[in-house]
């Protein structure tokens, strides 16, 4: 590959959590209550559910944490670190101890 071809290619940046952490894409904040009441934009109900985007190697190799990529989880956002990665970003690096539940479909 020529030097010119290499320069014209853009590199895709990824985020890989380290230690006992996972990368979660937070679900969008809800703007309508379960009862059907539409909330104004100035009111935000914190959503603490999301999808696992990436799992650190340490968590992946630990049987005590049965998390996989794309799992839907409930997490405590107190220690979540936002990742300034793209516009309207909803990515957070979350300590595994702050992931409190995994949603699983019954078989």
Secondary structure by P-SEA (a helix, b strand, c coil): ccaaaaaabbbbbbbbbcccbbbbbccccccccccccccccccccccccccccccccccccccccccccccccccccccbbbbcccccccccccccccccbbbbbcc
